[in-house]
């Protein structure tokens, strides 16, 4: 693989906010084992993603991919809405 071909990370998450224009805030959950006991613990991370057409709604399950920084906090771009929220 050459330097120009980089593998982009893709994550799925639940949209928690659409208050900003062309921006969504989503929560990405992951399971990590406890260092001593081994039980899996749910950890969450909030990320901001670029939503060019404002198609997302609160509660949607979406897929985002890494991209160049769009703003100070936005380094993710919306790829697809996997599941719409029940209205």
Secondary structure, 3 states (H helix, E strand, C coil): CCCCCCCCCEEEEEEEECCCCCEEEEEEEEEEECCCCCCEEEEEEEEEEECCCCCCCCCCEEEEEECCCCCCCEEEEEEEEEECCCC
